[in-house]
């Protein structure tokens, strides 16, 4: 195994000393932060400022209530800031002028509140852009509140009582942990599950394909023929897989350190991003969960790296290798397609099955663990099956590698691959 260690050390140092490793370690977190921060900084007018005219024909002053109730929050929180012009009287008096101003960009749109709005419950919004759902939802909410308040007044409820009766109810959904302790909220839990799944998927794809390309490069350049004259082919493959695994773990450790440092600034981050106070601090991950997530990443990477190494040894060109990438990745993509069921029903049948299948469990089980507190037996069974699959994959890939690394010519058929496994 000394040969395996030397090869792993060479693969590790060869990669971590490159500019690409340093750049990816810095740029990938920066890219993720930018994706989150840019919409808040520049608003994309998914939030932003909206100038809206309200034409109120109702005798009850519904339009005035709508204009008063439209939110006026602090800029940069990803919501809409409204500037409202209120016009009382028939729409015909203002329509031509409003249409002109909308066309010239002075107004984003106008809202018409008809005389029978309380009876029919219908208002009309005309604008250059009605694809912004934030605006439409806000207008619907404030119009509904104003009309409902008037209906209650007509039913004999005073306006003050109507306002009190119609107060919004906030649902504070949190995950219940062992011992009755409150865990993370619903929205942070969903995004945590998504983030964990995408990180594991991304790293397996990135570094797994690095293994495949490295094997293919040594095969096509005939370097492998020189190396296997002094080192067993299986040791060469195992060293490559171990070395690249260490590189991936190094990068994850760096990102984990940065994330830990960021976790100490949750109040500042929440305030800067416009997130409710306590939303980030509630996102606590127990140490046992962190260890289990690390185990799933490591075993999942070893499983797919062994498969990628076998693919690189079996083919002779980059084009042939790329044709086999998608079939190899398909099992890893399946949990991402089941993201919502896995996050919303982590102990359901589909989630349980995906969590036990070794090719899908490296992504599926971490998603389930992020969404709920799984029984220890479920996690242990998933890890045990994954570990057995890793041993089997490394053994089979080693047999393919021993024959394939020295083979050239056309890509082997499935029957030939099976024969390599038997005689390798």
Number of C-alpha atoms within 10 A of each C-alpha: 10 9 15 22 17 16 21 25 17 15 22 22 14 13 15 17 10 10 10 12 15 13 10 13 16 14 14 12 14 12 12 10 11 14 11 12 16 12 17 22 15 13 18 11 16 17 21 17 16 16 16 23 23 21 28 26 20 19 13 16 16 26 29 20 17 26 23 13 16 19 16 13 12 11 16 20 19 23 21 23 21 18 15 18 14 17 17 17 16 16 18 9 12 13 14 10 11 21 17 12 15 19 14 11 12 12 21 20 22 24 21 22 28 22 18 14 20 20 9 10 13 15 18 10 16 16 15 14 10 13 10 11 11 16 20 12 11 16 20 15 14 20 24 18 20 20 23 17 25 19 16 17 15 11 9 9 15 14 15 10 12 18 16 11 12 12 9 8 6 6 6 7 12 16 17 14 12 9 6 8 9 13 19 25 19 17 13 18 24 19 15 21 25 21 14 19 25 16 14 23 21 12 18 25 19 12 20 24 22 19 27 26 21 15 26 25 18 17 23 19 9 13 12 19 15 10 13 16 9 9 14 16 24 20 21 24 27 25 24 29 30 23 25 27 26 19 20 22 16 15 19 18 12 13 16 12 12 12 12 11 11 12 16 11 12 18 16 13 15 16 12 14 16 16 14 10 14 13 16 18 15 17 18 11 13 8 9 9 16 12 11 17 21 17 16 24 27 19 23 26 26 26 27 26 31 29 24 28 29 28 27 30 31 30 26 22 18 14 9 15 21 16 10 14 15 12 10 16 17 12 17 25 18 15 25 19 10 14 21 14 17 30 24 16 16 24 21 12 12 15 23 19 15 23 30 22 17 24 24 22 29 33 31 34 31 26 30 28 24 27 26 20 17 15 10 9 9 15 21 13 13 23 23 14 16 26 20 13 19 23 15 14 19 24 16 19 28 27 22 28 28 24 18 25 26 16 17 15 8 11 16 16 10 9 8 12 18 15 14 21 17 11 10 17
